[in-house]
Structures are given as structure tokens and as C-alpha cells.
Amino acid sequence: MGWVVAGLAAFLFSSGAVRAQDTVDALEKDLLQIKQDHQEASAQVTANFMTQVTAGSQSPDAALTLYESSGGALPPGAPVQTNYAHETPHEKEAREAADNARLTNLAYVAQLHCGLLHFAGALATTPDQKGLHEEWVAWLKSTPQIFLQIKDDDIPPVAAIVRDLRRKTMKDSIISNALNFSSWGDKDQGSWNVNGIPNLYRTEVLEPLRVTPNADTLAAWDVYISLKNATQPDSNKWTQIEGPSLMFERGCDDYTIAPSVEKLQVLVAIIKANPSHPKLDDMIGKVHTLAQDYRTRHPGAATPQTVVASAPPADPNVKVTTTKEGDMTIITTTTNAATGTPPVTPAPPPPPVTN
């Protein structure tokens, strides 16, 4: 009997183990199916997202349509204003032209927003995709043609809508939310926005060209300076701080391409024109370094006298102008006749030359 009981127990235990294993196998199979279904659904969402935003990146009209269909607000139309009992055809034409201009401005922003969504999404999900980085850089090089057409609008409701879309990050995009794309995680691409395009341009386009400066570097500098100028609402900050800093950096690269006393004089002129610049000491130190480099290259050659931090205020009789020679920007200092012998220093440089 003992043997019988033991055998029966073993059989029952074996049968229970088999059933348990079958249950575990079934659960694992269900989980695998759920995972596959999720991956397929995610792939479909991503594919649809890429299709939609790619179309938007190629056309301002398509971008505006996608933005509106995703729930984006459109600028209010201009009110009817007339000096007559009814709006005249001419007045209607002018009103509709104003409405179209506002929509066009928003459409340009939406187009850039879609372009960023396309590349941010691709770089966040498939960063190793062959040729993706080259396409990304090529797109950044094309953005100034659109970016520099965006205009500020003095009508508060219109300006608020455009400003909001320019600042909207990829992970908070009304378009990506409407298309159920949520693969941003903690990736940097999720924090991109249209206002950040100049910084992306510098990182991906300008800085690689600065490794070995050439004419293309100077052309990229001109584009970057134009982009930064377009995103700086404080004109005084641009004129007194950011603009001179960027022109000085550009001038240093210009010297590296083909060292000359004239290019050192350009840098000295920028320093003298901005005696209160917060980076004045660094700029003076850089010119001293470049001047020593020039002396090493050309023993015995004269170099421009570098200025000190206590440079006197700009003299109104001195004019600093810029001219273009091919891809290069040349800064020229001109001194007019003045009464007496006051200290002579260049006037503030004009705004950066844009392409």
C-alpha cells in the first residue's frame, strides 16, 4: 500500500507540474503577443507621424493645415473697417491681404516646427539610420531661407499665437500629441523648438567648418549672425553685446584663414568701438595672441597697437562700415576732420551683414 500511495502521489504531483508549466507557457505566449502587438502599433504610429510631419516640413500650406487639424489656434481675422455703408472691393482686398500675411507668417513657423519634428523624431528613434545626419545638416542649411522671412506682428492675439508655436518644444507639440507620438523620453531632441534653430545651426553647420576655417566658414558665420539677430528682441543687447561678440569671433576666423595686419586692425576696431563690453579683456587677450602669431610669421613686421580696457568713448568723427567682397565681410574705419585733437576711436559697428 505504501508503494501504491507513493506512486499515486508522484503521479498527481507530476500532473500538477505539467499543468502549471502549461499555464506559464500560455502566459509567456500571451505576453509575447502583447509585446508584438504593442511594437506593431508603435511602428504604425511612428510611420504615420513621420509621413505627416515630413509633408508639413516641405510646404507651409501643408504645415498650416496639419497644425490646424491638430487643434492649433489660427490668428483672428482683421475686422471690417470702412468709411462707407458697405466695405468697398479695395478695402476688402486690403483686409484679406492682411489676413493672408498673418497666416503666411504662422505657416512659416509651422513648417519649421514640422521639420524639427521630423528630424527630432528620427534622431530620437533611429539615430543610427544611414544618411540621417547628412540629411539633418542639409535641412538646417536650408532653414534660413524660411526662418528669416518670419516677421514679428504688433497685433497681440496674432503675436501670441506665433510666439507660442516658436517656443513650443517637440515633446509638448500639439502636432506630436495629436498624432500620438510619445517616443521622446529624456532625449535632447524632445526639448528642441523653432527659436533654437540658430543654436542647432551653429552646432551642426558652423562649428564643424571652424575646425579648418575657409570661405565657407565665413559664409556660415554671416548666416548664423543673421539668425541670432532675428531671435534677439533686445536691440540694445544685440548692438552692445551679442553682435560685437559674434563679429569678433568671425574676425578671428577670418584672420586664421589668411593672417594680415588689416584683419588684426578689424579686431582692434571692434574692441575700441565697445569699451564696456563684458568680454573686453578676453577680446584684448585674443588680439595680443594673434598679434604675436603674426610677428612669429613675419619677423620685424609692424602690427596694430592693441587697446587697453580703459579705451575712451567712441568718437563721432570716426565711422566704421562693412563691405562684402565675395564671401568675406570687410570692416573699414574712416576718420573725418574734427575740431581740436580729441581722442579718436571708432564708432559702434553697424548691425551684422545678412545674406
Contacts in CASP RR format, 6 or more apart in sequence:
PFRMAT RR
TARGET T0000
AUTHOR 0000-0000-0000
METHOD contacts of the structure
MODEL  1
MGWVVAGLAAFLFSSGAVRAQDTVDALEKDLLQIKQDHQEASAQVTANFM
TQVTAGSQSPDAALTLYESSGGALPPGAPVQTNYAHETPHEKEAREAADN
ARLTNLAYVAQLHCGLLHFAGALATTPDQKGLHEEWVAWLKSTPQIFLQI
KDDDIPPVAAIVRDLRRKTMKDSIISNALNFSSWGDKDQGSWNVNGIPNL
YRTEVLEPLRVTPNADTLAAWDVYISLKNATQPDSNKWTQIEGPSLMFER
GCDDYTIAPSVEKLQVLVAIIKANPSHPKLDDMIGKVHTLAQDYRTRHPG
AATPQTVVASAPPADPNVKVTTTKEGDMTIITTTTNAATGTPPVTPAPPP
PPVTN
42 183 0 8 1.000
45 179 0 8 1.000
45 180 0 8 1.000
45 181 0 8 1.000
46 125 0 8 1.000
46 181 0 8 1.000
46 183 0 8 1.000
48 179 0 8 1.000
49 117 0 8 1.000
49 121 0 8 1.000
49 176 0 8 1.000
49 179 0 8 1.000
49 180 0 8 1.000
49 181 0 8 1.000
50 118 0 8 1.000
50 121 0 8 1.000
50 122 0 8 1.000
52 66 0 8 1.000
52 175 0 8 1.000
52 179 0 8 1.000
53 66 0 8 1.000
53 114 0 8 1.000
53 115 0 8 1.000
53 117 0 8 1.000
53 118 0 8 1.000
53 175 0 8 1.000
53 179 0 8 1.000
54 114 0 8 1.000
54 115 0 8 1.000
54 118 0 8 1.000
55 62 0 8 1.000
55 66 0 8 1.000
55 114 0 8 1.000
56 62 0 8 1.000
56 63 0 8 1.000
56 66 0 8 1.000
56 110 0 8 1.000
56 111 0 8 1.000
56 114 0 8 1.000
56 115 0 8 1.000
57 63 0 8 1.000
57 111 0 8 1.000
57 114 0 8 1.000
57 115 0 8 1.000
57 117 0 8 1.000
57 118 0 8 1.000
57 139 0 8 1.000
58 111 0 8 1.000
59 111 0 8 1.000
60 104 0 8 1.000
60 107 0 8 1.000
60 108 0 8 1.000
60 110 0 8 1.000
60 111 0 8 1.000
60 146 0 8 1.000
61 107 0 8 1.000
62 114 0 8 1.000
63 107 0 8 1.000
63 110 0 8 1.000
63 111 0 8 1.000
63 113 0 8 1.000
63 114 0 8 1.000
64 103 0 8 1.000
64 106 0 8 1.000
64 107 0 8 1.000
64 110 0 8 1.000
66 110 0 8 1.000
66 114 0 8 1.000
66 175 0 8 1.000
67 106 0 8 1.000
67 110 0 8 1.000
67 113 0 8 1.000
67 165 0 8 1.000
67 174 0 8 1.000
67 175 0 8 1.000
68 74 0 8 1.000
69 178 0 8 1.000
70 174 0 8 1.000
70 175 0 8 1.000
70 177 0 8 1.000
70 178 0 8 1.000
70 179 0 8 1.000
71 174 0 8 1.000
71 178 0 8 1.000
72 174 0 8 1.000
73 161 0 8 1.000
74 103 0 8 1.000
74 106 0 8 1.000
74 161 0 8 1.000
75 99 0 8 1.000
75 102 0 8 1.000
75 103 0 8 1.000
75 106 0 8 1.000
75 153 0 8 1.000
75 155 0 8 1.000
75 157 0 8 1.000
75 158 0 8 1.000
75 161 0 8 1.000
75 162 0 8 1.000
76 157 0 8 1.000
76 158 0 8 1.000
77 99 0 8 1.000
77 102 0 8 1.000
78 95 0 8 1.000
78 98 0 8 1.000
78 99 0 8 1.000
80 87 0 8 1.000
80 91 0 8 1.000
80 95 0 8 1.000
81 91 0 8 1.000
81 95 0 8 1.000
82 88 0 8 1.000
82 91 0 8 1.000
87 95 0 8 1.000
102 153 0 8 1.000
102 155 0 8 1.000
102 158 0 8 1.000
105 150 0 8 1.000
105 151 0 8 1.000
105 153 0 8 1.000
105 158 0 8 1.000
105 162 0 8 1.000
106 161 0 8 1.000
106 162 0 8 1.000
106 165 0 8 1.000
108 146 0 8 1.000
108 147 0 8 1.000
108 149 0 8 1.000
108 150 0 8 1.000
109 150 0 8 1.000
109 162 0 8 1.000
109 165 0 8 1.000
109 166 0 8 1.000
109 194 0 8 1.000
110 165 0 8 1.000
111 146 0 8 1.000
112 143 0 8 1.000
112 146 0 8 1.000
112 147 0 8 1.000
112 194 0 8 1.000
112 197 0 8 1.000
113 165 0 8 1.000
113 168 0 8 1.000
113 173 0 8 1.000
113 175 0 8 1.000
113 193 0 8 1.000
113 194 0 8 1.000
114 175 0 8 1.000
115 139 0 8 1.000
116 170 0 8 1.000
116 192 0 8 1.000
116 193 0 8 1.000
116 194 0 8 1.000
116 197 0 8 1.000
117 170 0 8 1.000
117 173 0 8 1.000
117 175 0 8 1.000
117 176 0 8 1.000
119 132 0 8 1.000
119 135 0 8 1.000
119 136 0 8 1.000
119 139 0 8 1.000
119 189 0 8 1.000
120 170 0 8 1.000
120 184 0 8 1.000
120 189 0 8 1.000
120 190 0 8 1.000
120 192 0 8 1.000
121 170 0 8 1.000
121 181 0 8 1.000
121 183 0 8 1.000
121 184 0 8 1.000
121 189 0 8 1.000
122 129 0 8 1.000
122 132 0 8 1.000
122 136 0 8 1.000
123 132 0 8 1.000
123 136 0 8 1.000
123 187 0 8 1.000
123 189 0 8 1.000
124 183 0 8 1.000
124 184 0 8 1.000
124 185 0 8 1.000
124 187 0 8 1.000
124 189 0 8 1.000
124 190 0 8 1.000
125 183 0 8 1.000
126 132 0 8 1.000
136 204 0 8 1.000
137 204 0 8 1.000
137 205 0 8 1.000
140 197 0 8 1.000
140 200 0 8 1.000
140 201 0 8 1.000
140 204 0 8 1.000
140 205 0 8 1.000
141 201 0 8 1.000
141 205 0 8 1.000
143 197 0 8 1.000
143 201 0 8 1.000
144 201 0 8 1.000
144 223 0 8 1.000
144 226 0 8 1.000
144 227 0 8 1.000
144 355 0 8 1.000
147 194 0 8 1.000
147 197 0 8 1.000
147 198 0 8 1.000
147 227 0 8 1.000
147 230 0 8 1.000
148 226 0 8 1.000
148 227 0 8 1.000
148 230 0 8 1.000
148 354 0 8 1.000
150 162 0 8 1.000
150 166 0 8 1.000
150 230 0 8 1.000
152 159 0 8 1.000
153 159 0 8 1.000
153 162 0 8 1.000
165 194 0 8 1.000
166 193 0 8 1.000
166 194 0 8 1.000
166 195 0 8 1.000
167 193 0 8 1.000
167 194 0 8 1.000
167 195 0 8 1.000
168 174 0 8 1.000
168 193 0 8 1.000
168 194 0 8 1.000
169 190 0 8 1.000
169 191 0 8 1.000
169 192 0 8 1.000
169 193 0 8 1.000
170 176 0 8 1.000
170 184 0 8 1.000
170 189 0 8 1.000
170 190 0 8 1.000
170 191 0 8 1.000
170 192 0 8 1.000
170 193 0 8 1.000
171 184 0 8 1.000
171 185 0 8 1.000
171 190 0 8 1.000
171 191 0 8 1.000
176 182 0 8 1.000
176 184 0 8 1.000
184 190 0 8 1.000
192 200 0 8 1.000
195 231 0 8 1.000
196 231 0 8 1.000
197 227 0 8 1.000
198 224 0 8 1.000
198 227 0 8 1.000
198 228 0 8 1.000
198 230 0 8 1.000
198 231 0 8 1.000
201 223 0 8 1.000
201 224 0 8 1.000
201 227 0 8 1.000
202 224 0 8 1.000
205 220 0 8 1.000
205 223 0 8 1.000
205 224 0 8 1.000
206 217 0 8 1.000
206 220 0 8 1.000
206 221 0 8 1.000
206 224 0 8 1.000
209 216 0 8 1.000
209 217 0 8 1.000
209 220 0 8 1.000
210 217 0 8 1.000
210 253 0 8 1.000
213 253 0 8 1.000
213 254 0 8 1.000
213 256 0 8 1.000
213 257 0 8 1.000
214 257 0 8 1.000
215 257 0 8 1.000
215 326 0 8 1.000
215 327 0 8 1.000
215 328 0 8 1.000
216 327 0 8 1.000
217 253 0 8 1.000
217 257 0 8 1.000
218 250 0 8 1.000
218 253 0 8 1.000
218 254 0 8 1.000
218 257 0 8 1.000
218 327 0 8 1.000
218 328 0 8 1.000
218 329 0 8 1.000
219 327 0 8 1.000
219 355 0 8 1.000
221 246 0 8 1.000
221 249 0 8 1.000
221 250 0 8 1.000
221 253 0 8 1.000
222 250 0 8 1.000
222 327 0 8 1.000
222 329 0 8 1.000
222 352 0 8 1.000
222 353 0 8 1.000
222 354 0 8 1.000
222 355 0 8 1.000
223 355 0 8 1.000
224 246 0 8 1.000
225 243 0 8 1.000
225 246 0 8 1.000
225 247 0 8 1.000
225 250 0 8 1.000
225 352 0 8 1.000
225 353 0 8 1.000
225 354 0 8 1.000
226 352 0 8 1.000
226 354 0 8 1.000
226 355 0 8 1.000
228 242 0 8 1.000
228 243 0 8 1.000
228 246 0 8 1.000
229 238 0 8 1.000
229 243 0 8 1.000
229 351 0 8 1.000
229 352 0 8 1.000
229 354 0 8 1.000
232 238 0 8 1.000
232 242 0 8 1.000
238 351 0 8 1.000
239 348 0 8 1.000
239 351 0 8 1.000
240 274 0 8 1.000
240 276 0 8 1.000
240 277 0 8 1.000
240 348 0 8 1.000
241 277 0 8 1.000
241 278 0 8 1.000
243 351 0 8 1.000
243 352 0 8 1.000
244 270 0 8 1.000
244 273 0 8 1.000
244 274 0 8 1.000
244 277 0 8 1.000
244 349 0 8 1.000
245 277 0 8 1.000
245 279 0 8 1.000
246 352 0 8 1.000
247 270 0 8 1.000
247 331 0 8 1.000
247 349 0 8 1.000
247 352 0 8 1.000
248 267 0 8 1.000
248 270 0 8 1.000
248 271 0 8 1.000
248 283 0 8 1.000
248 286 0 8 1.000
250 329 0 8 1.000
251 263 0 8 1.000
251 266 0 8 1.000
251 267 0 8 1.000
251 270 0 8 1.000
252 267 0 8 1.000
252 286 0 8 1.000
252 290 0 8 1.000
254 263 0 8 1.000
254 266 0 8 1.000
254 328 0 8 1.000
254 329 0 8 1.000
255 263 0 8 1.000
255 264 0 8 1.000
255 267 0 8 1.000
255 290 0 8 1.000
259 290 0 8 1.000
259 293 0 8 1.000
259 294 0 8 1.000
259 297 0 8 1.000
260 294 0 8 1.000
261 294 0 8 1.000
261 301 0 8 1.000
261 302 0 8 1.000
261 303 0 8 1.000
261 304 0 8 1.000
264 287 0 8 1.000
264 290 0 8 1.000
264 291 0 8 1.000
264 294 0 8 1.000
264 303 0 8 1.000
264 304 0 8 1.000
265 304 0 8 1.000
265 333 0 8 1.000
266 330 0 8 1.000
266 331 0 8 1.000
267 283 0 8 1.000
267 286 0 8 1.000
267 287 0 8 1.000
267 290 0 8 1.000
268 287 0 8 1.000
268 304 0 8 1.000
268 305 0 8 1.000
268 306 0 8 1.000
268 307 0 8 1.000
269 320 0 8 1.000
269 331 0 8 1.000
269 333 0 8 1.000
269 346 0 8 1.000
269 349 0 8 1.000
270 283 0 8 1.000
270 331 0 8 1.000
270 349 0 8 1.000
271 277 0 8 1.000
271 280 0 8 1.000
271 283 0 8 1.000
271 284 0 8 1.000
271 287 0 8 1.000
271 306 0 8 1.000
271 307 0 8 1.000
271 311 0 8 1.000
272 307 0 8 1.000
272 311 0 8 1.000
272 314 0 8 1.000
272 345 0 8 1.000
272 346 0 8 1.000
273 314 0 8 1.000
273 320 0 8 1.000
273 345 0 8 1.000
273 346 0 8 1.000
273 347 0 8 1.000
273 348 0 8 1.000
273 349 0 8 1.000
274 280 0 8 1.000
274 348 0 8 1.000
275 309 0 8 1.000
275 310 0 8 1.000
275 311 0 8 1.000
275 312 0 8 1.000
275 313 0 8 1.000
275 314 0 8 1.000
275 345 0 8 1.000
277 283 0 8 1.000
280 309 0 8 1.000
281 309 0 8 1.000
284 306 0 8 1.000
284 307 0 8 1.000
284 308 0 8 1.000
284 309 0 8 1.000
285 306 0 8 1.000
287 306 0 8 1.000
288 306 0 8 1.000
291 303 0 8 1.000
291 304 0 8 1.000
291 306 0 8 1.000
294 301 0 8 1.000
294 303 0 8 1.000
295 301 0 8 1.000
295 303 0 8 1.000
311 345 0 8 1.000
312 343 0 8 1.000
312 345 0 8 1.000
313 345 0 8 1.000
314 345 0 8 1.000
314 346 0 8 1.000
314 347 0 8 1.000
314 348 0 8 1.000
315 338 0 8 1.000
315 342 0 8 1.000
315 343 0 8 1.000
315 344 0 8 1.000
315 345 0 8 1.000
315 346 0 8 1.000
315 347 0 8 1.000
316 347 0 8 1.000
317 335 0 8 1.000
317 336 0 8 1.000
317 337 0 8 1.000
317 338 0 8 1.000
317 342 0 8 1.000
317 344 0 8 1.000
318 333 0 8 1.000
318 334 0 8 1.000
318 335 0 8 1.000
318 336 0 8 1.000
318 344 0 8 1.000
318 345 0 8 1.000
318 346 0 8 1.000
318 347 0 8 1.000
319 333 0 8 1.000
319 334 0 8 1.000
319 335 0 8 1.000
319 336 0 8 1.000
319 346 0 8 1.000
319 347 0 8 1.000
320 331 0 8 1.000
320 332 0 8 1.000
320 333 0 8 1.000
320 334 0 8 1.000
320 346 0 8 1.000
320 347 0 8 1.000
320 348 0 8 1.000
320 349 0 8 1.000
320 350 0 8 1.000
321 331 0 8 1.000
321 332 0 8 1.000
321 334 0 8 1.000
321 350 0 8 1.000
322 329 0 8 1.000
322 330 0 8 1.000
322 331 0 8 1.000
322 332 0 8 1.000
322 349 0 8 1.000
322 350 0 8 1.000
322 353 0 8 1.000
323 329 0 8 1.000
323 330 0 8 1.000
323 332 0 8 1.000
324 330 0 8 1.000
324 353 0 8 1.000
329 353 0 8 1.000
331 349 0 8 1.000
333 346 0 8 1.000
335 344 0 8 1.000
338 344 0 8 1.000
END
